[in-house]
Amino acid sequence: MTTFDERENAFENKFAHDEELRFKVAARRNKLAGLWAAGLLGKSGADADTYAKSVVIADMEEAGDEDVVRKLAADLGAKADEAAIRAKLAAFDAEAKRQIMTES
């Protein structure tokens, strides 16, 4: 194997690792956001976990965060506007990164 091939494999492996990490952080962020929203909706325990999973699944509808924001905004109604939801997602993104990095 040549040095070029080794470098190519290293870049491919790094890309795959970075994408996997990005996916895990997004899923964790969405779970945290779902648990936050569940609390606002008065859900707890298994109901809160089920709701949080539905938020994670909602992120699979389209690329980006708009599908998650749309679901949370529709579910929360007057309890949180889109700006508050986006702010929470940003905060939960930082928390999700911290959690994932400490687990690895």
N, C-alpha and C positions, 0 to 999 in steps of 0.2 A: 504494500500500500504506500502510495506516495504521500509526501507532506501535504500536498494540495488536497488529496482525498481525506486525510486525517482532519485537516482544518474544516473541510466541507461537512464531515460527519459531526465535528464538534459544534459547528454553527447550527446544524439541524437539530442536534440534541438539546442545545440551549433554547432554540426556538420552541421546541416541543415542551420543554420544562416550563418556560415562561408562559406559554398558552395554558398549560394545565394549572399553573399557579393563578393566573388571571381568572380562569373558570371557577376555581375553588373560592377565591376571594369574592367574586360576584355572587356565588351561591350563598356563602356565609353572610354577606351583606344583606341579601334579600331575606334570608331567614331572620336576621336581627330586626330588619324593618317589619317583617311580618309579625314577629312577637311584639314589637312596639305597637303596631296597629291593632293587634288582637287585644292588647291591654286597653287601648282607647275604646274598643268596641265591647269591653266588658267580658271578654273571653279569658279563660284560664285553663291550666292543665292540658289535657288532651285536645280540647277544642282550640286552644291557642296554638299548639303544635301543628294541628291539622291546617289551621288557617295559614300559619307560616309556610308550610309546604306548598299551599296553593299560590302563595306569592312567588316562591322559588320557581314553580312550574310556569307561572305567568310570564316569567322572563324568557321563556323559550319561544314565545310567539313571534318576536321580531328582534332584529339586532338593536342594540342600544338599551336605554333605560325607559323609554317612553311607555312600553307595555306595562312595566311595574308601576310607574307613576300613575298611569291611567287606571289600573286596577285599584291601587290604594286610594286615589282620589274618589273613585266611584264608591268604594266601600265605606270610606270615612265620611264622605259628605261634608258637612259643616264642621266636623271635628278637627280637620286639618286641610289647609289649602295646598295647592301644588308647590308653592314656594317653601312651605314648611316641610312637605314631603321630600323635596329635593335637598333641603338642608339636612334632614335626617339621613337621607341616603348617603350624602357626603360624609357625615359623621360616622355612620355605620361602615362605610368603606374603609376609613382609617382604622376603625376597631377590628374589622374583619382581617385586614392585612396584619395587624398586630397579633391577633389570635392565631392565624395560619402560620406566621413566621415563628411563633413560640412553640407551636406543635411540631414543626419540622426539625 
